[in-house]
Amino acid sequence: MLRASSLGLAFTHGISRCYLLHHPRRLHKQLGHETQPIPSRVPYLHSTKASEMSTDMPEAAMSLPESPSNTDRMGSGCSTTATLSPAPANPRNPASQPKTPDTSPTVKGRSSARSSKTAKGPWKPSAPHYLSSQCAFRDHRARKPLYEKLVTGDVDEAWLTYQDLLKSRPAYLKQAIPHKYLHCFAALLVKSTNAPPSKSRTQTVFLRLLSVLNTIYYTGGQVRLWQWNALIECAGRGWRKTRADDFQAAMNVYRDMVTNCAPGSSLASDAFLPSQDKTRVASTPVTPDIVTYTTLITIAGRTLSPSVLTHAESLLASSGIPPNRTTYLAYLRYYARKGRLGGVRTVLYRLMEKGWPLELDGANALIWAYGRNGQLDVAGSIYWILRHNLQLADASHASRDIQSVIRELHASEGITIPAGLKPNAVTYYALIQVYAYQGELRRCLKVFSEMITSPVLLTGALEDMDKVVTGPTLPNPILPIFRAIFLGFARHATPPNPVASADATEEIHQEPVRRAWTLDQLHTLFGDFTELPQGARPNDRTVYWLLVAFSIASGYDRAILRSVWERLEGRYGSQWDGRVRELRDKIYSEEFDRAYFERLRATRERRSWDP
């Protein structure tokens, strides 16, 4: 049996019934919208009772959307109610003749839905729900490409899109951005922190991630554990030297996490926080895990403050969670920076006692720890074993019995390098930095050459980085290696003619290792530095140490310095920080400021490992 009407079609087959409206897609609830599906108010079209037809539907439900052309004439507002005029009577169908409204009670005992008055006053028709749903669907379809930019786009472009979506939220949207896209955008921000950190980059990521997590929190979403851990890490890193205040910022985020407060609410008092609607907050408390406590211990270790590290250790001990391998590596780096090789050996013994493999990040940490504290033979032996695992035919390595090196390293320091470990970018950079700082130019350049000719391709964005990153991935280390070598020249360069200075007599009696750090060698490296691929961009500190190295190696020859600056400006531009601009002004000033250059020379011995 099939009947048609202006409301739609009703098919009856046995006891099943299905309604087909003109625009059934408009009835679907869209993701992130507050409009609800329309309750079924359509009468049973196969009914033959006039009272059931008239009383089962209010007048508002009889309204249908106009055609697109008529809707455009009426206006684009989604709250407009478009009602149809009654259809003309069909003389051949008596059932279609117009009937007078029946104000008597309907069948089944229900009163008429079109009563002129009720107990609460006159009846007023409300706007049909499908009009709001139609606009919500249209807007969701228009905004979906913007949502996708939060997942796959560039980080800076995605951030601008995120801000635009928050500002342009229509009134009928429950939230500006669906939660699944907010979580994906948070993951994109966290992924960007795996790149080498800089003074402003990580702080920017922290502020952006804080905004995204607050949006999730106040719109009824759940801030997840990995997002809290990432926010704690960003709060305590990004600056070249970690301070106690950075650890305190990380602790504030940790307190927000365990108390289920809004992310960042402990960073400032309530008087400085914007007012937020907390009626939709649905986030549940999150229990910290070993990643949380290891992150806090890592941040505390970078401060080099024993009291701060003890505080982070107490949090881990009170949680009852045992430390993992990454936790012990954080202690290893702390003892290495403090110059305590005994602590490094103790951590190494604990790792082997637990049965955890050393792996490549542990081997790189040992190279840096022993080399930093002057044990260059141990650092070099670890590197030689890794190079042997790479199966390179090197004459200098073939002259040494690799098995004897392995036995000697195990007997003296208890270090066993697994057979499958091979050097990566961090390995080369750590050893080059060690050799450059200790004045071993020939070893430094040899390792540099082996890195360039390595069969394992070390590729990535040509960006500079501000400190050693021990993760498994690292951008091309060419630029930070140049900075480490320039710093070595600033520390160990030998002027062509000894300049009259307080330490000139002392340098005459220095060991011959400094005689390799000459101006000619520096010119050769500078030529390679200016011929890097076009996308390379050194940071300000690399340029500063380059100029300091030429200042000392040339004996403050400003003609050479001006030539170097012109080549540098022609290749990389002239937009540098205040320290570089000050040095440039001293180079081009009419009067020679000898005292300024002497200060550069006198303080070179006190340069730290974090250039």
C-alpha positions in Angstrom: 0.0 0.0 0.0 1.5 3.4 -1.0 0.2 6.8 -0.3 1.8 10.2 -1.0 1.4 13.6 0.6 3.2 16.9 0.8 4.9 15.7 4.0 6.7 12.8 2.5 6.1 9.1 1.6 5.1 6.3 3.9 5.7 2.7 2.9 3.8 0.0 4.7 5.1 -3.5 4.4 3.8 -5.9 7.0 4.3 -4.3 10.4 7.4 -2.2 9.4 7.2 1.5 8.6 9.8 3.9 7.2 9.4 7.6 6.7 11.2 9.5 3.9 11.3 13.3 4.2 12.5 15.7 1.6 15.9 16.3 3.3 16.5 13.4 5.7 20.2 14.4 6.1 19.2 17.5 8.0 17.9 15.4 10.8 21.3 14.0 11.6 23.1 15.4 14.6 26.4 17.0 13.5 29.6 16.5 15.5 30.2 19.3 17.9 26.7 20.9 17.5 24.1 21.4 20.1 21.1 20.8 17.8 19.3 17.6 18.5 17.6 15.3 16.0 13.9 16.1 15.4 11.5 14.0 17.4 9.2 12.2 15.2 5.9 14.2 15.0 4.8 13.0 11.6 1.3 11.4 11.8 0.6 8.0 10.5 -0.2 8.8 6.9 -2.1 5.6 6.3 -4.6 6.5 9.0 -8.1 7.2 7.8 -9.3 9.1 10.9 -9.4 12.9 10.4 -9.2 13.5 14.1 -5.9 11.5 14.3 -4.5 13.5 11.4 -5.4 16.9 12.8 -4.7 16.4 16.5 -1.5 14.3 16.3 0.5 17.3 14.9 0.8 20.9 16.0 0.6 23.6 13.4 4.4 24.2 13.7 5.1 20.7 12.6 3.1 21.2 9.4 5.7 23.8 8.3 8.1 22.8 5.6 11.2 24.5 4.2 10.7 26.5 1.0 12.6 25.7 -2.1 16.1 27.2 -2.3 14.9 30.0 -4.6 12.0 30.9 -2.2 14.3 30.7 0.8 16.7 33.1 -0.7 13.9 35.6 -1.3 12.8 35.4 2.3 16.3 35.8 3.6 19.2 33.6 4.9 18.3 33.7 8.5 18.0 30.2 10.0 15.4 31.1 12.6 12.7 32.1 10.0 9.7 29.8 10.0 8.3 29.1 6.5 4.7 27.8 6.5 2.9 26.4 3.5 -0.6 27.5 2.5 -3.2 24.8 2.5 -3.2 22.7 -0.6 -6.2 23.1 -2.9 -9.0 20.6 -2.4 -9.3 17.8 -4.8 -12.9 17.4 -6.0 -12.4 13.7 -6.8 -11.2 12.9 -3.3 -13.7 13.6 -0.5 -11.1 13.0 2.1 -9.1 16.1 0.8 -12.0 18.5 1.3 -11.2 21.2 3.9 -12.6 20.4 7.4 -13.5 22.8 10.1 -11.1 22.6 13.1 -12.3 20.1 15.7 -12.0 21.5 19.2 -13.4 18.4 20.8 -11.1 15.9 22.6 -9.3 13.6 20.2 -9.4 10.0 20.1 -7.2 8.3 22.7 -8.3 11.1 25.1 -5.8 13.8 24.1 -6.8 17.5 23.9 -6.3 19.4 20.7 -2.8 20.7 20.1 -4.1 23.9 18.5 -6.2 25.2 21.5 -6.3 28.9 21.4 -5.6 29.2 25.2 -3.9 27.1 27.8 -3.3 27.5 31.4 0.0 29.3 30.7 -1.4 31.7 28.1 -1.9 31.8 24.4 -0.1 29.2 22.3 2.8 30.4 20.2 4.4 28.4 17.4 8.2 27.7 17.9 10.8 27.6 15.1 11.2 24.1 13.6 14.3 22.3 14.7 15.3 21.2 11.3 16.1 24.8 10.3 18.8 25.0 13.0 20.0 21.5 12.0 20.2 22.6 8.4 22.4 25.6 9.3 24.5 23.5 11.6 25.1 20.9 8.9 25.9 23.7 6.3 28.3 25.4 8.8 30.0 22.1 9.8 30.6 21.2 6.1 32.1 24.7 5.6 34.3 24.5 8.7 35.5 20.9 8.2 38.5 21.9 5.9 39.6 24.2 8.7 39.4 21.4 11.2 41.6 19.3 8.9 44.3 22.0 9.0 44.7 21.4 12.7 45.7 17.8 12.0 47.9 17.9 8.9 48.9 21.5 8.4 52.0 23.5 9.4 52.2 24.3 13.1 52.1 28.1 12.7 49.4 27.9 10.1 47.4 25.5 12.3 47.7 27.9 15.2 46.2 30.8 13.2 43.4 28.5 12.0 42.7 27.5 15.6 42.4 31.1 16.7 40.1 31.9 13.8 37.8 29.0 14.6 37.5 30.1 18.2 36.6 33.7 17.2 34.1 32.7 14.5 31.9 30.3 16.4 28.2 30.6 15.5 25.7 30.9 18.3 24.1 27.5 17.6 27.4 25.6 17.9 28.0 23.9 21.2 31.8 24.3 20.8 33.9 25.9 18.2 36.1 22.9 17.5 35.2 19.2 18.0 37.3 17.5 20.7 38.9 15.0 18.4 40.5 17.8 16.3 41.6 19.5 19.5 43.4 16.4 20.6 45.0 16.0 17.2 46.2 19.6 17.3 47.7 19.0 20.7 49.6 16.0 19.3 50.9 18.2 16.5 52.2 20.7 19.0 53.9 18.0 21.1 55.5 16.6 18.0 57.0 20.0 17.2 58.8 19.9 20.5 60.9 17.0 19.2 62.7 19.4 17.0 65.7 21.1 18.5 64.6 23.6 21.2 65.3 27.3 21.1 64.8 30.1 23.6 61.5 31.2 22.1 60.3 28.1 20.2 59.6 25.9 23.2 58.0 28.7 25.2 55.7 29.4 22.3 54.7 25.7 22.1 54.0 25.8 25.8 51.7 28.7 25.6 49.9 27.2 22.5 49.5 23.8 24.2 48.2 25.5 27.3 45.5 27.3 25.3 44.4 24.1 23.5 44.2 22.1 26.8 42.2 24.8 28.4 39.8 24.8 25.5 39.4 21.0 25.9 39.0 21.3 29.7 36.3 24.1 29.7 34.3 22.6 26.8 33.6 19.3 28.5 36.5 17.3 27.2 39.1 15.1 29.0 42.7 16.3 29.3 44.7 13.1 28.8 47.7 11.9 30.7 50.2 12.3 27.8 49.0 15.9 27.3 49.6 16.7 31.0 53.1 15.2 30.7 53.9 17.2 27.6 52.8 20.4 29.3 55.0 19.7 32.3 58.0 19.1 30.0 57.3 22.3 28.0 57.0 24.3 31.2 60.5 23.3 32.4 62.4 23.5 29.2 63.2 25.9 26.3 65.7 28.1 28.0 69.5 27.5 27.5 70.0 27.2 31.3 67.3 25.6 33.4 66.6 27.6 36.6 64.8 26.7 39.8 61.9 28.8 38.5 61.5 26.6 35.5 61.2 23.6 37.8 58.6 25.5 39.9 56.6 26.1 36.8 56.6 22.4 36.0 55.5 21.7 39.5 52.6 24.1 39.2 51.4 22.2 36.1 51.9 18.9 38.1 49.6 20.3 40.9 46.9 21.2 38.4 47.1 17.6 37.1 46.7 15.9 40.4 44.0 18.3 41.7 42.0 18.2 38.4 42.2 21.9 38.0 42.4 23.8 34.7 45.8 23.5 33.0 48.0 26.5 34.1 45.6 27.7 36.9 48.4 27.4 39.4 50.8 29.5 37.4 49.1 32.7 38.5 46.7 33.8 41.2 42.9 33.9 40.5 43.0 37.7 40.2 45.0 37.4 37.0 43.1 34.6 35.4 40.2 35.2 33.0 36.8 34.2 34.1 35.6 30.9 32.6 32.3 29.1 32.5 32.9 26.0 34.6 29.4 24.5 34.1 30.6 22.2 31.3 33.8 20.9 32.9 33.8 17.1 32.8 37.5 16.3 33.1 38.3 13.6 35.6 41.4 13.3 37.7 44.5 11.8 36.1 47.0 9.6 38.0 50.7 10.5 37.3 52.9 7.7 35.8 56.6 7.1 35.6 56.9 9.4 32.6 55.5 12.3 34.8 58.1 11.7 37.6 61.0 11.1 35.1 60.2 14.4 33.4 60.3 16.2 36.8 63.6 14.5 37.7 65.1 15.5 34.3 64.1 19.1 34.8 65.4 19.1 38.3 68.7 17.6 37.2 69.2 20.4 34.6 69.0 23.0 37.3 72.2 21.3 39.0 70.6 22.0 42.4 70.8 19.1 44.8 67.8 20.3 46.8 65.6 20.6 43.7 66.6 17.1 42.6 65.9 15.8 46.1 62.4 17.3 45.9 61.7 15.6 42.6 63.1 12.3 44.0 60.7 12.5 47.0 57.7 12.7 44.6 58.8 9.5 42.8 59.5 7.7 46.1 56.1 8.7 47.6 54.3 7.4 44.5 55.6 3.9 44.9 56.4 3.6 41.2 59.8 2.1 40.5 62.2 4.1 38.3 62.8 2.9 34.8 65.7 3.0 32.4 65.0 6.6 31.3 65.0 7.7 34.9 68.5 6.4 35.5 69.7 8.1 32.3 68.5 11.4 33.7 70.7 10.8 36.8 73.6 9.9 34.5 73.4 13.3 32.8 73.1 15.1 36.1 76.3 13.4 37.5 78.1 14.1 34.2 77.3 17.8 34.4 78.4 17.9 38.0 81.7 16.3 37.1 81.1 13.2 39.3 82.3 10.2 37.3 81.7 8.1 40.4 78.0 8.8 40.1 78.1 8.0 36.4 79.7 4.6 37.1 77.1 3.9 39.9 74.2 4.6 37.5 75.8 2.4 34.9 76.1 -0.4 37.4 72.5 0.0 38.3 71.4 -0.3 34.7 73.3 -3.5 34.2 72.1 -4.9 37.6 68.5 -4.3 36.4 69.3 -6.2 33.2 68.4 -3.2 31.0 70.3 -2.8 27.7 72.5 0.2 27.2 71.0 1.1 23.8 72.2 4.0 21.7 71.0 6.9 23.8 72.9 5.4 26.8 76.1 5.0 24.7 75.8 8.6 23.5 75.3 9.8 27.1 78.4 7.9 28.2 80.5 9.5 25.3 79.4 12.9 26.5 79.8 12.2 30.2 83.4 10.8 29.9 84.5 13.3 27.3 83.2 16.2 29.2 85.2 15.2 32.2 88.5 14.7 30.3 88.3 10.9 29.7 88.8 11.2 26.0 90.2 7.6 25.6 87.0 6.1 27.1 84.8 8.3 24.9 86.8 7.5 21.8 86.7 3.7 22.6 82.9 3.8 22.7 82.8 5.6 19.4 85.3 3.2 17.8 83.2 0.2 18.8 80.0 1.9 17.3 81.9 2.6 14.1 83.1 -1.0 14.0 79.5 -2.1 14.2 78.8 0.1 11.2 81.4 -2.1 9.3 83.4 0.7 7.8 86.9 -0.1 6.4 89.0 2.5 8.1 92.8 2.1 8.1 93.2 3.9 11.5 90.7 1.6 13.1 92.1 -1.5 11.4 95.5 -0.8 13.2 93.8 -1.5 16.5 92.4 -4.8 17.5 88.8 -4.0 18.1 88.4 -7.0 20.4 91.1 -5.7 22.7 89.4 -2.3 22.8 86.1 -4.1 23.8 87.9 -6.0 26.6 89.8 -3.0 27.9 86.6 -0.9 28.0 84.8 -3.6 29.9 87.6 -4.2 32.3 88.3 -0.5 33.1 84.8 0.9 33.2 82.4 -2.0 33.0 80.9 -0.8 29.8 79.7 -3.3 27.2 78.4 -2.0 23.9 75.9 -4.3 22.2 76.8 -5.6 18.8 73.9 -4.0 17.0 74.4 -0.4 18.0 75.6 2.0 15.3 76.4 5.7 15.5 73.8 8.3 14.8 73.8 12.1 14.5 74.0 12.6 18.3 77.0 10.3 18.5 79.0 12.4 16.0 77.9 15.7 17.5 78.7 14.7 21.1 82.2 13.5 20.3 83.0 16.5 18.1 81.8 18.8 20.8 84.0 17.0 23.3 87.1 17.1 21.1 86.6 20.8 20.2 86.2 21.9 23.7 89.2 19.9 24.9 91.4 21.3 22.0 91.7 18.2 19.9 91.2 19.7 16.5 92.6 16.8 14.4 90.4 14.3 16.2 87.5 16.6 15.8 87.9 17.1 12.1 88.5 13.3 11.6 85.2 12.5 13.3 83.5 15.3 11.2 84.9 13.7 8.0 83.7 10.3 9.1 80.2 11.7 9.7 80.1 13.3 6.2 81.2 10.0 4.5 78.9 7.8 6.7 76.9 5.2 4.7 74.0 5.9 7.0 72.3 9.0 5.6 71.9 11.8 8.2 69.3 14.0 6.8 66.8 16.5 8.1 65.9 20.2 8.3 69.0 22.3 8.3 68.2 24.1 11.5 70.5 25.0 14.3 69.9 23.8 17.8 70.7 25.2 21.2 71.8 22.1 23.2 72.4 18.4 22.9 69.2 16.4 22.1 69.4 12.8 23.1 66.3 11.6 21.3 66.4 9.1 18.5 65.7 11.7 15.8 67.8 14.9 15.3 67.9 17.3 12.4 71.1 17.5 10.3 73.9 18.3 12.8 76.1 20.3 10.4 75.3 23.7 11.9 75.7 22.8 15.6 78.9 21.0 14.7 80.2 24.2 13.1 79.3 26.1 16.3 81.2 23.6 18.4 84.3 24.0 16.2 84.0 27.8 16.2 83.8 27.7 20.0 86.9 25.5 20.0 88.7 28.2 18.0 87.6 30.9 20.4 89.1 28.8 23.3 92.3 27.5 21.6 93.1 29.8 18.6 96.7 30.9 18.2 97.2 34.4 16.8 99.7 34.9 13.9 101.7 37.2 16.1 101.4 37.1 19.9 99.4 40.1 21.1 100.4 42.1 24.1 98.1 40.8 26.8 98.2 39.6 30.4 98.2 35.9 29.4 100.6 36.2 26.4 103.5 34.8 28.3 101.3 31.9 29.5 100.3 31.0 26.0 103.9 30.7 24.8 104.3 27.7 27.1 101.0 26.1 26.2 101.1 22.5 24.8 101.5 22.2 21.0 97.8 21.1 20.7 96.8 24.8 20.3 99.1 25.3 17.4 96.6 23.5 15.1 93.9 26.1 15.7 95.3 28.6 13.2 93.8 31.4 11.1 94.4 29.5 7.9 92.5 26.5 9.2 89.7 28.8 10.4 89.4 30.4 6.9 89.1 26.9 5.4 86.2 26.0 7.7 84.6 29.4 7.1 84.6 28.7 3.4 82.8 25.4 4.0 80.4 27.2 6.3 79.3 29.7 3.7 78.8 27.0 1.1 76.1 25.1 3.0 72.8 24.4 1.2 70.6 27.4 0.7 68.1 26.4 3.3 70.7 26.4 6.1 70.2 29.2 8.7 72.7 29.4 11.6 71.5 30.9 14.9 72.8 34.0 16.6 75.3 32.2 18.9 76.9 30.3 16.0 77.6 33.7 14.3 78.8 35.2 17.5 81.4 32.4 18.2 82.5 32.7 14.5 83.3 36.3 14.9 85.0 35.8 18.3 87.1 33.0 16.8 88.3 35.3 13.9 88.9 38.1 16.4 91.3 36.0 18.4 92.9 34.0 15.6 93.6 37.2 13.6 95.0 39.2 16.5 92.1 41.7 16.4 92.7 42.5 12.7 89.7 44.5 11.8 90.3 44.4 8.1 90.0 40.6 8.3 87.0 40.9 10.5 85.2 43.3 8.1 85.9 40.9 5.2 84.4 38.1 7.2 81.4 40.1 8.1 80.7 41.1 4.5 80.8 37.5 3.3 78.6 36.5 6.3 76.1 39.2 5.6 76.0 38.4 1.9 75.3 34.7 2.6 73.0 34.7 5.7 71.8 38.3 6.0 72.3 40.9 8.8 69.4 40.2 11.2 71.1 39.0 14.4 70.8 39.6 18.1 72.2 42.4 20.2 75.4 40.6 21.1 76.3 40.1 17.4 75.3 43.7 16.5 77.6 45.0 19.3 80.5 43.1 17.9 79.8 44.3 14.5 79.7 47.9 15.7 83.1 47.4 17.3 84.5 46.0 14.1 83.4 49.1 12.0 84.0 51.8 14.6 86.5 54.5 13.8 88.4 54.0 17.0 89.8 50.6 17.9 88.3 49.4 21.2 91.1 47.1 22.4 89.7 46.7 25.8 86.5 45.2 24.4 88.5 42.6 22.4 90.7 41.9 25.3 87.7 41.0 27.4 86.7 38.5 24.7 90.1 36.9 24.9 90.3 36.9 28.7 87.0 35.2 29.2 87.4 32.5 26.6 88.7 30.0 29.2 85.6 30.4 31.3 83.2 29.4 28.5 80.8 26.7 29.7 79.7 23.5 27.9 76.5 25.2 26.8 77.8 27.8 24.3 
